[in-house]
Amino acid sequence: MVTEILKKVLFFKGLTLKEIRQILAIAHIKRYKAGELIFMKEDIGNHFFIVKSGRIKIFTSIGTEKRKTFAFLKKGDFFGEMSLLGGKVRSASALAVDEAELLVISKNNFKRLILENPDFTLKLLHTLVDRLNKSNKEVESMLFHNILGRLADTIIELTKDKHTSPLKMALDQNELAEYMGTTRVPVCRAINTLKKSGVIDYKRGELIVLNIKKLRSIAGTAL
């Protein structure tokens, strides 16, 4: 049920069933095909989105060829809030990687939620801080880590919600390069290095983590 999805969204946790139903009353569902753009960078922001199903890529384009992927969002995640909080235009683009269903809330209704529900606002701020910390970590990684360390860190980030043993995920090398803000060639070389070291395996678009302890050591996150 949609109410169960909303309960899993960070800033909706703790809200009563009545409050969640009030949110549903001001939202509508919109469906997107795989590969369909939801909005482009520099578009005017008029809506806030919650992922009901599917996977959404948040990215920016640099020139005509290079892309930087900021995040892959899944069920229960949200996006589109920044331009509604004073940014005016979208700071990045959003694309449906898979066929997706989104809960869409208009700008006016989103502002009403902020003004009338302090718990919602506080949890929204917590989520934005988490995202800022993640961005700071990425900048630090780009400044101080070599490509191998950055790749290891990226694999850990992308597989953190996976529960298979060993950890597995479908991942295209071009997608991986975009997420890291680099090109495919150095990523391909780094993947081959990790494969030869027995840390990961990668074949036919599927990445498998074979030694998570060593991967964390390479990423500099070992406990």
N, C-alpha and C positions, 0 to 999 in steps of 0.2 A: 504493500500500500504506500501511497505517497506520504502519508503521515509518518510511516516508519522511516522513510528516507530522510525526511526533515529532522527527525529525532537524532539521526546520525551526523547531521551537519553541525560542526563545532559550535557556532553561535546560536543554534536552536536548542542545544541540549539544556535541559532544565526548564524549558518552556512548558506550560500546561497544554493539555490536548486542546482546550478552548483557544489558546493563543495560536497554536499551530493551525487550527482550522480557520482562524481569522487571516492568517498568512495565505493559506490556500485560496481563500475567497478573493484575494487581490492578485492572484497569480493565474497565468494560463500556460498550457503546455504547447510547445512548438517542436516539431520534428525536423531533423536535418539528415540528409543523405551523407554517406561516407564521402569525404573529400569536399564537402560544401562549406563555403566560408560563412561564418556567423557574423563577423564584422571585420573591418580592416582598420589598421592603424591610421589615426587622424580622423576617423569617422566621429561624428557627434555621438556622445553616449547618452542614450535614452532608456536603457534597460539594464537590469541586474539579472543574472542567470544562476540557476542551481542545476547541476547535472542529475537528471533522473535516471538515465541509462546511457551507455556508450562511453566514448573517450574523446576528450577535447584537447587540442594542442594550442598553447598560447605561444606566439612567436613574433619576431620582428624581422624585417628584411633590411639588409644592408647593401645598397646598390641594387643591381638587377639579378645577381646570382647568389650572394651569400645570405644565409639565414641564421638567426640565433633562436633556438627554442628555449623558452623559460620554464615551461612545465607541461606535463601531461596530466590532465584532470580526469577523475573518474566519478562514479556515482557518489553523491553526497557532497562533492566539492562545489565551490561557487567561484564566479568571476564576473568582471564588468563593473566592480564597485568603484574603482579609482576615478573614472571620469564622472561619476555621479557625486563624488565627494569634493568637487572643486576643480577636477582636471579638465572638464569640458569636453576634450576630445580623447579618443582611445589612445593609450600609450603603446598598445601592441595589437596584433591581429589574433583572431580566434578561428579555428577550423575544426570541423568534426572529423576525427580520424576514422571512426566507425559510424554506422548509423546511430543517431543519438536522439534522445528526448530531453528537452530542457524545460524547467519551470522558469517562466519569464515574469518579472515584476517591473512595472513601469517606474520611471524616475520619481514621479510624485508620490507613488505608494511607498517606494523605498525610503524617501525622506520622511514620510509619516511614521514608518517603522522606527527610524532612528529617534525621532522626536518623542514618540509615545512609549517606547520600550527601552529603558536604560540597560536592562540585561542584554538585549540584542546589541545595543551600541557597544557595550563593554566587551562582549565576546567578539564582535567585529574588529575592534581595536587589537585584541589579543592575536587574532588571526593575521592581521596586517603586520604586526610586529614580528610574528614568526616568519612571514614571507620576506620581510626586510632583512632579518638575520640570515635567511637562506641566500639572499642576494649578496650580502656582505661576504658570506663564506665562499661564494662562487668567485667574487672579485679577488679574494685572498688566494684562492686556489690558482687562478690565472696568473697572479703575480709571483707566487712562490713555489708552485708545483711544476714539475716537468709534465710532459704529455702522458706519461705512464701513470703518474700519481693522479692526474686529473681524470683519466679514464677509469681508474679504480674507484675514485670517489663518486663518479657519475654512475657506475654500475651499482654501487652500494645504495645510492639515492633512488635509482629507478626500480630496484628490486626489494626495497624495504617493506613493501606491503605484500610481498609474495610469501606463501607458506608451504611451497613444495620442498621436497628434499631429494636431490639437490635443488637449489634455486634456479628457476628457468623463466625465460621471457622471450617473446618474439620481438626482435629489434633489428631494424634495417640499419646498415652502417651509415647511410646518409643521414638518417634520423638522429643517430648517435652523435655524428659530427655536428649537426645543427644544435643539438642540446648543449654540446661543449663549446660552441662558438668557434669552430675551426673547420677544416676541410677533411674530406674522406681519406686522403692519402696518409697523413700522420696517424689517424685513428686506426686505419687498417694495419699499419706497422705495429702500433701499440697492442692491438688485439693479438697479432701473431706472436709478439713477445710474451704476452700473458699465457697464450696457448702453449708455447714451448716450455714455459715454466710450470705448467700443470695447474695454473691458477683458475683458468676458465677453459671452456670449449665453445666454439662457435662454428656452426655449420647450417646451411640452408636457412639463414635468417633467424636461427634460434641461439640465444646465448645461455650457457649453463655455467653456474658458479661451482667450481670443484673444490676450492680451498678458500673459504670465506675469511679465515684467520689471516692467511697470507695476503689476501686482497685488502683487508683493513690495514695491515702493516704497510703495504705499498701506498695506500691512500693517506697514511699518517693518522688513522683513527683507531689504531689498536688499543685495547684497554690494558 
